[in-house]
Amino acid sequence: MLTLKDVSFHYGKEGPEILRHIDLSFGRGEFVAVTGRNGSGKTTITRLLTGLEKPSSGAVLYGGQDVTAEDAAARSRFIGYVFQQPDRQMFMPTVREEVGFGPYQQGLRGAELRETVDEAMKQADVYRFADEYPRTLSRGDQQRIAIASALAMHTEYIVLDEPTSGQDGREKKRLSALMTKMKDAGITVILVTHDMDIVAGECTRAVVIADHSVAFDGPPEELFASGRPEAWGLACPASVRLGHALPGRPYCKDMAAFCEMYRKVRGMK
């Protein structure tokens, strides 16, 4: 379990308050969306989890142990981070060396290192780029390389910051499938996003940050049934809106679910 316990955060001694008394826990194998308006503090939450920021008060716990003082390098043993611009975290000359950097620093060598890196690249579908310079590849490929780097570390948690922004439909589907695959393998995926289609269609849990606090924490179905997403600056997906227009207001997480429900409704008439 990874936990923020009564965490508050502001920049500097006199800086603006960003987060106030946040209590959040993330269990194994969850697919969690952290969402809210721009500037609400959602990215700050993930930076606190990974050690890129330290709370002004409160604690970060991992497995019940206080890791608040640990930096991002120390926390990389259990959590990985994929930046919104993933090329900014890449510095090795080939994809193979990029993915292998973390395991190498942990002491892996020889055949064990090669097998670990090869398996991670295959899982993330970037094996064909093994000898390429990562910063020349597309943003979608770079994201999967960053994910492979985390997988090579046998991470338990992975954070992705707005990974679908600027991506076309094909890239979004590939990334969604990979995130779901990681979740099914027991890795906790924490997704910072404004993409409500991903929240409704893929995530098992949604956390909304508003007014410096946790405004909502629960299943996406409850989020979109609450009638409050718009008040928090969130759009309701078309599939959900259309589903709510059908008799019984069924929850349709995506357009495929809506079409199936629509056919059932027409068949009842």
Backbone bond lengths (Angstrom), bond angles and torsions (degrees), N, CA, C in turn:
res aa  C-N    CA-C-N  psi(-1)  N-CA   C-N-CA  omega(-1)  CA-C   N-CA-C  phi
1 M - - - 1.479 - - 1.531 109.79 -
2 L 1.319 116.52 134.59 1.460 123.58 176.95 1.526 107.12 -114.09
3 T 1.334 116.14 125.82 1.464 120.27 -167.79 1.524 112.44 -134.58
4 L 1.331 115.54 137.48 1.455 122.25 163.53 1.522 106.75 -100.29
5 K 1.323 116.33 119.94 1.458 120.92 -175.63 1.523 110.42 -113.13
6 D 1.336 115.20 109.65 1.469 122.33 178.07 1.529 111.36 50.49
7 V 1.343 115.63 47.93 1.467 121.35 -174.47 1.528 110.60 -90.00
8 S 1.313 114.81 130.62 1.468 122.58 170.26 1.517 107.86 -122.37
9 F 1.336 115.67 154.23 1.467 118.88 -178.19 1.512 110.16 -149.69
10 H 1.321 115.25 135.55 1.464 121.65 168.72 1.515 107.69 -146.44
11 Y 1.328 115.68 156.31 1.459 120.59 -178.05 1.526 109.23 -86.02
12 G 1.335 115.75 117.00 1.452 120.05 179.16 1.523 112.29 71.53
13 K 1.309 115.74 173.64 1.462 120.40 -177.93 1.532 112.54 -67.86
14 E 1.328 116.20 -33.11 1.461 120.07 -177.14 1.523 112.38 -113.27
15 G 1.329 116.95 9.59 1.456 120.44 -176.72 1.516 112.70 -73.98
16 P 1.328 116.63 167.84 1.474 120.52 -178.51 1.522 111.20 -66.78
17 E 1.313 115.47 148.23 1.464 121.18 176.66 1.521 108.96 -75.35
18 I 1.321 116.22 129.43 1.458 121.53 179.52 1.526 111.15 -103.52
19 L 1.331 116.76 -46.23 1.454 122.08 -179.08 1.526 109.70 -131.35
20 R 1.342 115.37 145.37 1.465 119.77 -176.22 1.538 110.61 -132.92
21 H 1.326 116.93 114.54 1.473 123.55 173.24 1.529 112.14 50.24
22 I 1.330 115.51 58.00 1.460 121.73 -179.17 1.527 110.06 -85.21
23 D 1.321 116.26 128.72 1.465 122.87 171.89 1.525 107.46 -121.93
24 L 1.327 116.30 113.68 1.464 121.87 -179.83 1.522 109.10 -144.87
25 S 1.316 116.27 139.77 1.455 121.21 174.56 1.521 109.40 -128.89
26 F 1.327 115.76 144.99 1.458 122.03 -179.84 1.519 108.25 -125.24
27 G 1.334 116.22 118.48 1.455 121.29 179.76 1.519 111.94 -90.33
28 R 1.321 116.48 174.03 1.458 121.67 -179.27 1.525 110.79 -71.03
29 G 1.330 115.84 138.68 1.448 121.85 173.01 1.518 115.56 76.72
30 E 1.326 118.01 16.87 1.460 120.62 175.66 1.531 109.95 -87.03
31 F 1.319 115.55 156.68 1.466 122.68 172.18 1.526 104.74 -122.86
32 V 1.326 116.33 96.61 1.462 122.43 -168.09 1.522 110.45 -110.83
33 A 1.326 116.36 128.23 1.459 121.77 171.52 1.525 108.65 -94.45
34 V 1.329 116.48 130.32 1.461 122.09 171.55 1.524 106.06 -109.84
35 T 1.329 116.60 116.14 1.449 119.85 -170.70 1.527 110.96 -137.67
36 G 1.319 116.12 173.53 1.456 123.09 -177.32 1.514 109.54 151.23
37 R 1.311 115.88 178.29 1.464 120.20 179.58 1.525 110.88 -64.25
38 N 1.343 116.14 161.15 1.462 120.29 170.72 1.520 109.38 -58.06
39 G 1.326 116.03 133.37 1.450 120.47 179.11 1.512 114.53 83.78
40 S 1.340 117.55 4.50 1.466 119.81 -177.53 1.525 112.78 -74.20
41 G 1.333 116.96 -21.70 1.461 120.02 179.95 1.514 114.04 112.10
42 K 1.327 117.47 7.45 1.466 119.35 -176.83 1.532 112.22 -65.65
43 T 1.337 117.95 -42.49 1.460 119.57 177.19 1.521 110.57 -67.04
44 T 1.324 117.66 -34.73 1.463 120.65 177.59 1.526 110.83 -60.20
45 I 1.324 117.20 -37.99 1.467 120.54 177.90 1.525 110.41 -58.75
46 T 1.325 117.70 -45.50 1.457 119.56 -178.90 1.526 111.68 -70.12
47 R 1.313 117.89 -32.09 1.461 120.64 176.87 1.536 110.50 -68.99
48 L 1.315 116.65 -32.10 1.462 120.10 174.51 1.524 111.08 -69.55
49 L 1.318 116.74 -38.96 1.461 120.72 179.01 1.521 111.50 -63.72
50 T 1.342 116.63 -38.84 1.459 120.59 -174.75 1.519 113.73 -89.32
51 G 1.327 117.97 -8.44 1.461 120.36 179.31 1.512 114.33 91.37
52 L 1.340 117.37 6.77 1.459 119.80 176.59 1.523 111.45 -75.65
53 E 1.336 116.85 -19.89 1.462 122.80 172.35 1.534 107.76 -133.16
54 K 1.323 116.20 155.79 1.458 121.78 175.92 1.526 108.75 -112.80
55 P 1.330 118.11 139.38 1.470 119.81 -179.93 1.513 112.24 -65.54
56 S 1.334 116.14 148.73 1.463 120.56 173.33 1.518 110.30 -71.24
57 S 1.334 115.70 -29.91 1.461 122.19 173.26 1.517 107.90 -156.22
58 G 1.326 116.37 162.12 1.453 120.75 -176.99 1.518 111.46 92.84
59 A 1.324 116.71 -173.21 1.457 121.04 -173.16 1.523 111.32 -141.77
60 V 1.341 114.44 154.70 1.461 122.94 171.68 1.522 107.03 -110.69
61 L 1.334 116.61 125.53 1.454 121.96 -176.97 1.518 110.32 -117.29
62 Y 1.325 115.85 140.43 1.462 121.99 173.89 1.523 107.54 -129.02
63 G 1.331 116.09 117.60 1.452 119.74 -176.59 1.515 112.81 59.10
64 G 1.335 115.90 31.27 1.460 120.72 179.71 1.524 114.23 83.96
65 Q 1.335 117.71 -6.04 1.461 121.86 -179.63 1.526 110.32 -98.63
66 D 1.311 116.56 139.47 1.464 121.75 -179.54 1.528 109.69 -75.29
67 V 1.339 116.28 116.50 1.465 121.33 179.39 1.522 111.16 -115.03
68 T 1.332 116.76 17.33 1.463 121.19 -174.97 1.522 112.22 -54.82
69 A 1.323 117.35 -38.02 1.464 121.10 -176.26 1.524 112.79 -80.23
70 E 1.331 118.08 -12.59 1.459 120.53 -178.39 1.524 110.87 -73.75
71 D 1.332 116.52 141.05 1.455 120.12 177.82 1.529 110.11 -86.59
72 A 1.335 115.87 -179.61 1.463 120.46 -175.85 1.522 111.79 -62.81
73 A 1.336 117.70 -36.25 1.463 120.16 -179.95 1.525 110.89 -62.65
74 A 1.319 116.81 -42.29 1.465 120.04 179.56 1.518 111.14 -67.10
75 R 1.333 117.22 -38.42 1.465 120.26 -178.30 1.525 113.01 -76.86
76 S 1.333 116.98 -10.76 1.467 119.25 179.97 1.519 111.74 -64.74
77 R 1.337 118.50 -11.08 1.464 120.32 176.59 1.518 112.03 -68.80
78 F 1.361 116.51 -18.56 1.463 117.88 179.83 1.523 114.10 -133.10
79 I 1.347 119.17 -10.58 1.466 120.20 -178.20 1.520 110.59 -140.55
80 G 1.333 115.83 136.43 1.455 122.09 176.34 1.515 110.74 -115.39
81 Y 1.334 115.79 158.11 1.461 121.38 -176.64 1.522 108.96 -131.91
82 V 1.326 116.60 129.59 1.462 122.09 173.76 1.523 107.24 -110.70
83 F 1.331 116.53 112.12 1.449 122.01 -176.36 1.529 111.16 -70.04
84 Q 1.331 115.41 159.71 1.463 120.33 177.07 1.523 110.92 -60.51
85 Q 1.326 116.79 -34.70 1.464 122.48 173.01 1.531 107.10 -112.52
86 P 1.330 119.06 86.90 1.466 120.97 -170.15 1.519 115.00 -63.36
87 D 1.347 118.12 -21.41 1.461 119.03 179.69 1.523 111.79 -63.76
88 R 1.334 116.77 -21.37 1.469 120.11 -178.64 1.528 112.44 -71.70
89 Q 1.327 117.54 -15.01 1.458 119.77 -179.81 1.527 111.62 -106.32
90 M 1.342 116.99 9.52 1.459 121.09 -178.02 1.524 110.31 -110.33
91 F 1.335 115.57 135.22 1.467 118.67 -175.87 1.524 112.76 -145.67
92 M 1.320 118.78 -1.30 1.455 121.39 -179.44 1.535 110.40 -91.76
93 P 1.336 118.42 155.83 1.466 120.87 -173.25 1.523 115.40 -74.65
94 T 1.329 118.41 -21.10 1.461 120.58 177.79 1.531 109.71 -133.46
95 V 1.328 114.62 160.12 1.460 120.09 177.93 1.524 110.23 -61.60
96 R 1.338 117.32 -41.83 1.466 120.67 179.59 1.533 111.32 -58.57
97 E 1.317 116.51 -43.76 1.466 119.67 -179.64 1.530 111.10 -70.75
98 E 1.339 116.24 -34.76 1.468 120.11 177.81 1.534 110.11 -62.55
99 V 1.320 116.14 -49.25 1.455 120.66 -178.83 1.527 110.91 -66.70
100 G 1.317 116.52 -32.14 1.461 120.36 -177.11 1.516 115.20 -84.84
101 F 1.344 117.39 -7.60 1.463 119.31 -174.38 1.534 112.05 -60.12
102 G 1.326 116.73 -49.51 1.463 119.98 -177.97 1.514 113.18 -62.09
103 P 1.350 118.21 -52.14 1.464 119.03 177.55 1.527 113.03 -58.42
104 Y 1.339 117.00 -35.96 1.467 119.92 177.51 1.524 110.85 -62.44
105 Q 1.335 115.97 -42.77 1.459 119.79 178.89 1.526 111.34 -65.33
106 Q 1.333 116.51 -25.38 1.459 120.84 177.52 1.520 113.10 -83.15
107 G 1.330 115.93 -4.13 1.460 119.17 174.75 1.504 116.40 108.43
108 L 1.339 118.72 0.35 1.464 120.26 179.25 1.526 110.30 -72.80
109 R 1.321 115.97 140.92 1.456 121.90 -179.53 1.531 109.72 -143.27
110 G 1.320 116.11 164.57 1.450 122.33 170.59 1.512 114.49 59.38
111 A 1.350 114.89 -139.00 1.465 121.45 -174.54 1.524 111.59 -62.46
112 E 1.337 117.25 -36.16 1.469 119.83 -179.83 1.521 110.89 -63.63
113 L 1.334 117.12 -41.32 1.458 121.06 178.16 1.526 110.66 -65.86
114 R 1.331 117.02 -45.68 1.473 120.34 -179.61 1.524 111.02 -60.63
115 E 1.324 117.17 -45.03 1.460 120.71 -179.07 1.524 111.36 -64.46
116 T 1.327 116.83 -40.22 1.463 120.94 179.29 1.522 110.88 -63.79
117 V 1.326 116.55 -45.35 1.464 121.37 -178.65 1.525 110.70 -67.75
118 D 1.332 117.17 -44.98 1.462 120.23 179.52 1.525 111.32 -59.51
119 E 1.327 117.24 -44.20 1.459 120.97 -178.85 1.528 110.49 -64.08
120 A 1.340 117.81 -42.63 1.468 121.24 179.58 1.526 111.10 -64.01
121 M 1.329 117.48 -41.76 1.462 120.48 179.31 1.527 110.77 -65.25
122 K 1.330 117.08 -37.81 1.464 120.06 178.34 1.527 111.17 -67.88
123 Q 1.326 116.64 -41.79 1.460 119.75 179.19 1.520 111.81 -60.76
124 A 1.335 116.49 -37.55 1.464 121.34 -178.44 1.524 112.89 -91.20
125 D 1.335 116.95 2.31 1.467 122.63 177.98 1.529 112.14 60.94
126 V 1.335 116.43 43.85 1.465 120.41 175.92 1.526 111.68 -126.51
127 Y 1.338 116.78 13.22 1.465 119.95 -175.92 1.531 111.40 -59.51
128 R 1.333 116.64 -35.35 1.466 119.99 -177.96 1.524 112.53 -66.35
129 F 1.333 117.00 -14.33 1.468 121.01 179.36 1.529 112.39 -98.40
130 A 1.312 117.35 12.01 1.469 121.36 -170.12 1.524 113.60 -49.67
131 D 1.325 117.91 -38.58 1.471 121.00 -175.60 1.526 113.07 -101.89
132 E 1.345 116.90 8.95 1.464 121.32 179.88 1.533 110.73 -85.81
133 Y 1.349 114.66 158.10 1.463 120.79 173.51 1.526 107.20 -80.95
134 P 1.330 119.62 116.63 1.474 120.78 -169.17 1.520 115.12 -61.49
135 R 1.310 118.51 -30.10 1.456 120.11 -174.11 1.527 112.78 -76.83
136 T 1.342 117.63 -7.49 1.465 120.24 176.85 1.529 111.41 -94.03
137 L 1.320 117.98 -5.50 1.462 121.85 -177.19 1.524 110.82 -85.33
138 S 1.319 116.48 169.53 1.460 121.13 -179.24 1.529 110.12 -67.47
139 R 1.323 115.05 162.23 1.459 119.13 -179.99 1.525 111.31 -61.64
140 G 1.334 117.33 -40.12 1.450 120.08 178.28 1.520 111.95 -61.76
141 D 1.337 116.72 -42.60 1.463 120.33 177.51 1.523 110.74 -65.74
142 Q 1.334 116.88 -39.37 1.462 119.96 178.04 1.527 111.62 -62.79
143 Q 1.331 116.63 -37.88 1.459 119.33 177.69 1.518 110.95 -62.95
144 R 1.334 116.77 -41.83 1.456 119.20 179.45 1.529 111.49 -69.08
145 I 1.337 117.06 -31.04 1.463 119.89 174.97 1.531 110.34 -65.87
146 A 1.339 115.96 -42.76 1.465 119.53 177.13 1.522 110.71 -63.07
147 I 1.321 116.93 -38.35 1.463 120.45 176.34 1.526 110.02 -65.02
148 A 1.334 117.28 -42.55 1.471 120.50 177.49 1.527 110.88 -59.46
149 S 1.327 116.84 -38.05 1.473 120.34 178.12 1.524 111.01 -61.36
150 A 1.340 116.03 -38.98 1.465 119.65 177.18 1.528 111.12 -70.26
151 L 1.343 117.03 -41.34 1.458 120.47 179.21 1.527 111.40 -62.30
152 A 1.322 116.84 -35.94 1.468 120.59 178.85 1.524 111.69 -65.28
153 M 1.323 116.30 -22.19 1.466 121.32 176.96 1.527 111.56 -88.69
154 H 1.341 115.89 4.35 1.477 121.61 -177.58 1.524 110.40 54.22
155 T 1.319 114.94 47.04 1.460 121.03 -175.94 1.520 111.76 -65.50
156 E 1.315 116.07 151.37 1.464 122.22 175.36 1.524 111.08 -98.14
157 Y 1.328 116.29 -26.37 1.463 122.65 -178.79 1.519 108.20 -132.34
158 I 1.334 116.02 144.07 1.459 119.85 173.55 1.518 109.22 -138.61
159 V 1.326 115.75 132.96 1.458 123.53 -179.53 1.522 108.94 -108.57
160 L 1.326 116.70 131.73 1.462 121.80 176.30 1.520 108.42 -123.52
161 D 1.325 116.59 126.85 1.461 122.38 -176.22 1.526 109.64 -100.75
162 E 1.342 116.24 108.15 1.470 123.63 178.37 1.529 112.20 47.16
163 P 1.330 118.17 53.47 1.469 119.27 -174.06 1.518 114.41 -70.13
164 T 1.340 118.60 -22.98 1.470 119.41 -176.04 1.525 113.04 -94.92
165 S 1.323 119.13 -4.06 1.464 119.92 -179.69 1.525 109.43 -66.31
166 G 1.323 115.61 130.52 1.462 120.57 179.74 1.515 114.65 77.91
167 Q 1.330 117.81 4.75 1.462 120.54 -178.97 1.533 110.25 -95.22
168 D 1.331 115.77 146.88 1.452 118.43 175.60 1.528 109.63 -80.49
169 G 1.337 115.95 173.90 1.459 120.40 -175.36 1.515 113.22 -59.23
170 R 1.320 117.18 -38.84 1.469 120.85 -178.81 1.524 111.02 -64.55
171 E 1.335 116.29 -45.87 1.463 120.05 -179.60 1.530 110.93 -65.05
172 K 1.341 116.54 -38.58 1.461 119.92 178.40 1.515 111.16 -62.03
173 K 1.330 117.23 -41.22 1.458 120.74 179.77 1.519 110.79 -65.38
174 R 1.326 117.00 -41.46 1.466 120.01 179.96 1.526 110.64 -64.38
175 L 1.327 115.67 -42.84 1.456 119.14 -179.33 1.523 110.90 -68.82
176 S 1.327 117.11 -41.05 1.462 120.56 178.31 1.525 110.95 -60.25
177 A 1.328 115.77 -42.32 1.462 119.73 179.72 1.520 110.96 -63.62
178 L 1.331 117.03 -39.58 1.466 120.80 179.11 1.525 111.17 -67.27
179 M 1.339 117.40 -41.99 1.460 120.17 178.96 1.528 111.03 -63.82
180 T 1.328 116.33 -41.05 1.467 119.94 177.86 1.522 110.74 -65.16
181 K 1.318 116.99 -39.12 1.465 121.52 177.12 1.529 110.76 -60.75
182 M 1.325 116.78 -42.05 1.468 120.11 178.38 1.521 110.68 -64.82
183 K 1.340 115.96 -43.19 1.465 119.82 177.96 1.516 110.95 -59.12
184 D 1.325 116.84 -44.05 1.461 121.62 -179.75 1.531 111.70 -65.00
185 A 1.336 116.24 -25.27 1.466 120.75 178.11 1.535 112.14 -84.77
186 G 1.338 117.12 1.32 1.452 120.95 177.21 1.508 115.01 96.38
187 I 1.347 117.37 3.46 1.464 121.05 176.95 1.524 108.64 -84.93
188 T 1.314 116.57 135.35 1.462 120.69 176.67 1.521 109.47 -83.03
189 V 1.330 116.32 122.01 1.463 122.14 179.04 1.522 108.15 -102.92
190 I 1.341 116.19 122.20 1.457 122.50 178.63 1.527 106.99 -114.41
191 L 1.320 115.23 114.26 1.460 121.81 -169.66 1.521 110.42 -114.01
192 V 1.326 117.42 115.61 1.459 121.73 171.21 1.520 107.24 -84.45
193 T 1.331 117.55 119.79 1.466 118.18 -172.05 1.519 112.86 -158.04
194 H 1.353 114.40 153.55 1.462 122.97 166.32 1.526 110.47 -106.55
195 D 1.331 117.08 -0.29 1.457 122.27 -174.04 1.522 109.47 -82.39
196 M 1.341 116.62 96.70 1.454 120.69 -175.32 1.527 112.50 -72.37
197 D 1.340 118.16 -21.03 1.455 119.95 174.21 1.529 110.40 -64.26
198 I 1.333 116.89 -40.70 1.468 121.16 176.80 1.529 109.92 -67.22
199 V 1.335 116.42 -42.57 1.468 120.32 -179.64 1.528 110.15 -59.21
200 A 1.338 116.42 -48.16 1.462 120.84 -177.11 1.517 112.33 -71.54
201 G 1.329 116.38 -39.64 1.454 120.08 -170.44 1.511 115.78 -88.65
202 E 1.348 117.37 -24.48 1.460 119.17 -171.81 1.532 114.46 -123.68
203 C 1.316 117.00 -34.72 1.466 119.58 -170.12 1.529 111.98 -77.79
204 T 1.318 115.44 148.02 1.461 121.16 176.43 1.520 111.87 -92.94
205 R 1.337 116.29 -12.11 1.468 120.71 -175.50 1.513 108.85 -156.36
206 A 1.325 116.25 146.06 1.466 121.75 177.46 1.521 109.23 -127.51
207 V 1.333 115.43 135.11 1.458 122.55 175.14 1.517 107.23 -119.55
208 V 1.331 116.72 122.61 1.467 121.79 179.35 1.519 108.50 -106.73
209 I 1.337 115.97 128.43 1.460 121.96 176.95 1.523 108.45 -104.63
210 A 1.331 116.51 124.61 1.464 122.15 178.68 1.520 108.60 -152.23
211 D 1.327 115.76 144.51 1.465 121.19 178.90 1.525 111.22 53.55
212 H 1.342 115.94 41.44 1.471 124.01 174.63 1.520 113.72 71.15
213 S 1.340 118.30 5.49 1.457 121.02 -173.11 1.527 110.81 -136.06
214 V 1.333 115.64 176.48 1.459 121.51 174.72 1.529 107.72 -82.69
215 A 1.333 115.89 110.09 1.468 120.79 -178.60 1.523 111.95 -87.27
216 F 1.332 116.37 -26.28 1.466 120.79 -180.00 1.513 108.44 -153.49
217 D 1.328 116.98 142.62 1.463 122.72 175.88 1.526 107.29 -150.62
218 G 1.332 116.40 104.80 1.455 119.12 -178.65 1.514 111.21 178.13
219 P 1.322 117.51 -170.45 1.467 121.34 -179.83 1.526 111.49 -65.28
220 P 1.335 118.22 146.22 1.465 120.84 177.28 1.522 112.77 -54.69
221 E 1.327 117.76 -36.01 1.463 120.61 179.78 1.522 110.95 -57.71
222 E 1.337 116.70 -40.85 1.470 120.38 179.05 1.526 110.90 -71.92
223 L 1.319 116.49 -34.74 1.466 119.72 177.70 1.520 110.74 -59.29
224 F 1.325 117.54 -49.31 1.459 120.85 -174.91 1.527 112.60 -79.27
225 A 1.329 116.57 -15.57 1.465 119.88 174.78 1.521 111.77 -87.90
226 S 1.338 116.82 -10.34 1.461 120.42 -174.41 1.517 113.00 -74.25
227 G 1.339 116.34 -20.59 1.455 119.72 -177.24 1.514 113.92 77.55
228 R 1.346 117.26 8.71 1.451 120.13 -175.21 1.529 115.67 -112.31
229 P 1.338 120.48 -6.05 1.465 118.39 -177.33 1.518 114.04 -51.97
230 E 1.344 117.17 -42.60 1.463 119.71 -178.48 1.525 111.68 -62.75
231 A 1.320 117.27 -34.28 1.468 120.83 178.73 1.520 111.10 -65.03
232 W 1.320 116.68 -24.91 1.471 121.29 178.51 1.521 111.70 -98.10
233 G 1.330 117.21 10.92 1.458 121.39 178.27 1.512 113.80 79.02
234 L 1.339 117.70 23.03 1.454 122.01 -177.61 1.524 110.26 -111.35
235 A 1.322 116.54 139.98 1.463 121.44 178.45 1.521 109.56 -89.11
236 C 1.314 115.79 144.89 1.459 120.99 175.38 1.531 107.73 -87.60
237 P 1.341 119.16 126.34 1.470 120.38 -178.32 1.524 112.36 -58.53
238 A 1.327 115.96 150.54 1.465 120.88 -178.74 1.520 111.36 -58.62
239 S 1.316 118.20 -39.78 1.465 120.82 -178.49 1.521 111.23 -62.62
240 V 1.326 116.56 -38.47 1.465 120.78 179.77 1.520 110.08 -69.18
241 R 1.362 117.43 -44.40 1.461 120.95 179.26 1.524 110.65 -60.96
242 L 1.324 116.37 -43.87 1.463 119.92 -179.49 1.529 110.97 -66.02
243 G 1.323 116.24 -39.59 1.455 119.63 177.78 1.513 112.09 -61.82
244 H 1.332 116.32 -40.23 1.466 120.34 179.82 1.534 112.17 -66.83
245 A 1.338 116.54 -18.42 1.467 119.91 177.99 1.523 112.74 -83.48
246 L 1.343 116.38 -10.44 1.456 120.04 179.85 1.532 110.61 -84.43
247 P 1.320 118.31 160.12 1.465 120.74 176.11 1.529 111.07 -55.87
248 G 1.319 116.49 132.37 1.451 121.22 -178.56 1.511 114.33 83.79
249 R 1.340 117.75 -4.49 1.474 122.86 178.46 1.532 112.62 48.69
250 P 1.348 118.96 55.61 1.468 119.95 -179.76 1.527 111.37 -67.03
251 Y 1.328 115.18 151.26 1.465 120.82 176.29 1.518 108.77 -85.98
252 C 1.310 116.99 118.84 1.459 122.75 179.76 1.524 107.81 -113.61
253 K 1.310 117.08 105.84 1.460 120.83 -172.28 1.527 113.24 -71.52
254 D 1.336 116.19 -21.84 1.461 120.03 177.21 1.526 108.59 -152.57
255 M 1.341 116.28 176.65 1.457 119.35 -175.58 1.526 112.13 -67.86
256 A 1.324 117.32 -29.87 1.466 119.40 176.48 1.521 110.13 -63.48
257 A 1.332 116.55 -42.10 1.468 120.03 178.60 1.527 110.63 -66.00
258 F 1.349 117.13 -38.22 1.460 119.55 178.23 1.525 110.80 -64.11
259 C 1.335 116.55 -45.91 1.475 119.54 -178.37 1.525 110.73 -61.15
260 E 1.326 116.68 -40.13 1.461 120.07 178.07 1.526 110.95 -63.42
261 M 1.326 116.03 -44.26 1.462 119.74 179.97 1.525 111.14 -66.92
262 Y 1.324 116.17 -38.30 1.467 120.30 179.29 1.530 110.49 -62.05
263 R 1.333 116.31 -42.80 1.463 119.78 178.59 1.525 111.20 -62.71
264 K 1.328 115.82 -37.67 1.471 118.88 178.76 1.528 110.87 -65.95
265 V 1.325 116.00 -41.49 1.462 120.53 179.38 1.524 110.27 -63.02
266 R 1.325 117.26 -44.90 1.473 120.12 -179.77 1.529 110.58 -65.38
267 G 1.331 116.90 -35.10 1.450 119.88 -179.93 1.506 113.78 -69.97
268 M 1.350 115.96 -20.69 1.473 120.61 178.69 1.516 112.01 -78.95
269 K 1.332 116.54 -19.47 1.455 119.49 -175.06 1.529 110.98 -84.07
